[in-house]
Amino acid sequence: MLAGHSLVEILVFFGLVAFCLWLDLHAHRADKPVSARDAALWTALWVSLAMGFAAYIGVNEGADKAQLFLAGYLLEESLSVDNLFVMMAIFSSFSIRDHMQHRVLYYGILGAMVMRLVFVAAGSSLVAAFGPYALAGFGVFVLWTAWKMWQEMRTEKKEIEDYSTHWAVRWTERIIPVHHQLHGHDFFVKAERAGKAIWKATPLFLCLVVVEISDIMFAFDSVPAIIAITEDPFLVYTSNIFAILGLRSMYFLLAAAKRYLRHLEKAVIVILAYIGVKMLLDVAGVIHIPPFASLVVVAGLLALGILASFLPDKKDAA
């Protein structure tokens, strides 16, 4: 038993997640971009599983428990929408092309499942100890990535071949050996140094680490918010995991849309700037913008980017 939940419920949850993650890896074993159709199907699958799991809890534990699960799930979805755009900025910063992004996010989810368990176990005490400083630093990072995306959008996009001057490589090389080029979809590559074989991390692995860090930063906000709804650790954890799995699929919907909507990237940059400013204002205690207001702002900016993409371009008209 865990907080009044049976071992069967725990096994059902982990069994569902493990099976679908295996199915996801099997379906996307080839390195190719995730299509909008596939992303939509996987988003529908994860949402359906979350609703089905809520129904299962309702049958076995009562309607109150099911309502608490759904409240936590919806809150986590709304709080984590910002993470979609931060992930897009991270991939842009590392120049990771569409066909490699699924692999990074897939293993990122596995790491997130472990880290969310740690956060749920630690509760809000971890946030109280480190939260403000971590969130402030991450807010600055988000603003910086928004600026970098704006600069890259105004110049011709070139795939990075040599990562030796990349900020993540320069910092990480002080701790572990780093390979300066991508090596297929490998996270590590074996190389020789002074006649000895050593393992080096690739830029793809560094990108994975930054994605994991971004999830940790957003967990500072989302986990305490859900704990405020229910202190049942099982409901907090399961609602967290179902939400981030669904958001991962939604990311590929957004990424697919960006390929076809020419002004959507501009909207994403503005959204990133908004997220960074919002985090810094919240840490400074100036103003706390509620999740619903953020959803309205994000949805409005996305709608503007989509509508603008359908307007005739002046260059095309000329």
N, C-alpha and C positions, 0 to 999 in steps of 0.2 A: 504493500500500500504506500502511496505517496500523496500526502495531503488529502486523504479520502478517496483517492483514485486507485482503481485496481490495476494489478499487473497486466491484465488483458488490455486495458485501455492504453497503457504505455506501449505495449508490444504492437498494438494496432497502429498507433501513431508512427512509431519508428519503422514498422513494416511498410506502411504506405509511402513514406518519404523515401526509404531505401529503394523500393521497387521503381518508383517514378524517376529517381535520380539515375538508376541503372538504365531505365528505358530511354531517358534523355541522352545519356552518354552514348548508348547504342545507336540512337537515331541520328546523332550529330558526330559520329566518329570521324567523318571526313572533314578536313579543314576547308570549310566554305562558308560564305555569309549565310546567316539565318534569314530566311525569307519572311516577308510580312505575314504570309499565310501560316507558316509554321509557328511564328511568334504568337499569332492570334489564337491558334489551336492550343498551344501550351499554356497561354494565359487563361483561357477558358477552362482547361483541365485543372490547373492549380486552384482557381476560384471555386470550381465545382467540388474539388476534394475538401477544401476548407468548409464549404457549406455542408457537405456530407458528414464531415467530422463533427461539426456543430450539432447536427441532427443526432449523431451517434451519442454524443455527450448528453443531449437532451433526453434521449430514451433511457440511458443508464443512470444519469445523475440528476435529471430534472431540468425544467426550463430555465431556472435561475442560473445554473452553471453554463448552459448553452448561451444565454444572453451575455454573460460575462465574457465568454470566449469570443463571441462576435464583436462585442464592444472593444476588446483588446485588439482583435484582428483589424477592424476598421480604423482604429486609432493608429496602429502601427503602419498601415498602408498610407494614411494621410501624412504621418510624420516622416515617412521614408521616401516620399516622392522626390524630395530634394536630392536624395542619393542617386537617382536616375541620371540627373544632369551632371553631378560630380563625377560619376563613372565615365560619362561621355568625355568630360574634360580630361580625366586621367588618361584615357586611351589616346586622346588627341596629343597630350603632352609627350607620350611615349611613341607616338606615330605607329600605333598598333592597328593594322588594317582589319576590316570587317571579318575576314575569314579566320582570324585568330582570337577574336573577342569571346566567342563561346567557351573556348577552353579555359581562358583566364577566369571568366565568371563562374564556370562550373566548379572549379577547384576553390574559387573564392567562397562559394556557398558552403562547401564542406568545412572550410575554416570558420566561416561565420556561425555555423551550427555549434561548433565547439565554444567559440568566444561568447556567443549569446548565453550558453549554459553557464559560463563563468560569471557573466554579468547578472544573470538571474539569481545565482547562488550568492553573489556578493551583495545584491540589492543596491539600494541608493547610497550606501556608505562609500563605495568606490567613486561615485559621482561627486559626493560631497568633498572627498579628498582631492581629486584631480580635475573634476569636470570643468570649472571656469577657465583654468589655464589651458587645458587641452582644447576646449571649444574656441577660445580666442585665437590660438595658433592656427587651428584648422580654418577659422573664418578668414584669416589673412591668406592662407594657402588657396582657398576657393577664389578669392578676389584675384590673386596672382594668376591662377589658371584661366580665369575669364579673360584677363588681359592678354595672356599668351595665345588663347584661341582667337581673339580679335586680331592680333598681329598676324597669325598664320592665315587667317581667312583673307586678309588683304594682300597676301603674297602667294606666289605659285607654290602649291603643296608638293613637297618632295619627300619621298620615303627616306627615313634615316638609315644609312648603311653603317656608319661608324658612330657608336654611342660613347666614345671615349670622353667627349666633352659634356655629355648629358649630366644634369645636376644629380640624378639618382645614382649614376655610376660613380661620379666623383666622391660622393658621400659614402657609398657602400664599400668602395675599394679600400677604405681605411680599416675595414673590419674583416671582409672576406674577399677572395679573388673573384673578379667579374670579367666575363667575356664581353668584348666590345661590339659584337655583332649578334643579331638574331640567328638562331640555329634551328630552323624549322619551327616546330611547336614545342621544342624542348625547353624545360626550365633550368636544366643543368647540362653542361657539356664537359667531357674529359679532355684535358690538355696536358702538355708536358712542360715542366719547368725544371731546369737544371737536371735533366735526365730522369725526373720523377713524374709520374702521372698524378695529376691533381684534378679535382672537380671545380669548375667555375660556374657561378650563377650567370644566367643570360639576362638581357634586358626584359624578356618576357616574365621572368620570375620577379624582377624588381617591380614590374607593373602589378603583378599579383599581390605583392606585399603592400603596395600603396592602396590597392582596392580594399584589402583587408583592414588597413588602418582607417580608411574612410568609413567602413562599416562600424568599427569600434567607436569612432567619433560620433556617429549618429546614434549608436546605442546609448551614449551618455544621456541623450534626450528621451529616447523612446522607451527604454526599459523602466526608468522611474515613473514615466507617465502611465504606463500600463499597470505598474505596481500600485499606483494610486487608485486604479479601478478595482483591482482584485489582488490580494496578496497570495493567492493560490499559485505556487511556483509552476505547477503543471500547466495551468491555463495561460500564465504569462509566457512560458517558453513555447508552447505549441502555437499560440496566436502569433508570436514573433516569427517563428520558422515558416509557417504557411504564408505570412505576409511577405517576407523577403524572397521566398521562392516565386511568388506571383509577380513581384516587382522586377525580378530578374528577367522574366519573360516579357514584361512590359517594356523593359529597356530595349529589347530587340525590335519591338514595334516602333519605338521612337527612332532607333537607329535606321530602320528600314525607311521610315517616312522621311528622314533627313536626306536620304539618297535622291529622293524625287522632288522634294520641296525646297527650292533654292533659297528661300528666306528663313527657313526654320532654324538654321544654325545661328543666325543673328538673334532670334528669339531666345535660343538656349544660352547665348552669351549674356544677354540681359538678365535672364533668370538666375544664372550663376552669380552675377554681380548682386542681385537682390538677396540671394541666399547668404552670401558672405557678409553683406551689410547687416542683414537680420540677425545673424549669429553674433556679430560684434556688439550690436545694440543691446541684445539680450544679456550678454555677459557683462556689459558695462552698467546694466540696470537702467538704461534710458527708457526702453519700451520693450514689452513682450508682445510679439505678434502672434495671435492664436493660430492653430493649425488650419482652421476653416478659412481665415483671411488669406493665409499663404496659398491654399488650394485655389482660391478665387484669382489671386494674382498670377499664379503659374498657369492656370487654365486660360486666363485672359490673354497672357502673352503668347502662349502656344497658338491660340485661335488667331491672333493677329498675324503670327508668322505663317500660318497655313493659308489664311485668306490672302495675304500679300503675295504668296507664291503663285496664286491663280490669276493675279492681275497681269496684264501684258507688260513685258519689260520694255523700257524705252529704247534699249539697243535693238531689240527685235523689231520694234515698230519702225525704227529708222531704216 
